């Protein structure tokens, strides 16, 4: 079942673990639909979270994060990896969940490559898009939390926040 707008209009610390086990569906340019179960996420919690891009203020880059849940925020790192983020919460509450891993691969850069993401996905709606959306097949998962990765620049307490969510088992209903 395709996820609806209301699923994404929740606090990022609720959405990040709720995305575990959900399926990213990506209609590839050749028409094939690639389905990838989400196995790892990280939460970025608005302007007060110094690891969140929104903490630097409202910019062209972060504008989509202010639009409300259910949209895609992609950005390029190292000039070669498109990072997939799912905007959470309500309008003017800039939060996003970074997709760090799927069953086929781990690492957010590899996820972006697997899904053949590019700048054109910035602002795409997971509700109305015909090329990327999320589904729920009813799978239940257990997960653990750890600190986020690669955010030492943010300092404490942000480095130690247990806002990384990782599946530890994936049992179907």
Secondary structure as UniProt FT lines:
FT   HELIX           5..8
FT   HELIX           12..18
FT   TURN            19..21
FT   STRAND          23..27
FT   TURN            29..30
FT   STRAND          33..45
FT   TURN            47..48
FT   TURN            50..51
FT   HELIX           53..56
FT   TURN            60..62
FT   HELIX           63..66
FT   TURN            69..70
FT   STRAND          71..77
FT   TURN            78..80
FT   STRAND          81..88
FT   TURN            91..92
FT   STRAND          95..102
FT   TURN            103..104
FT   STRAND          105..106
FT   HELIX           108..114
FT   TURN            115..116
FT   HELIX           119..121
FT   TURN            122..123
FT   TURN            126..128
FT   STRAND          132..135
FT   STRAND          140..146
FT   HELIX           152..154
FT   TURN            156..157
FT   HELIX           158..160
FT   STRAND          164..171
//
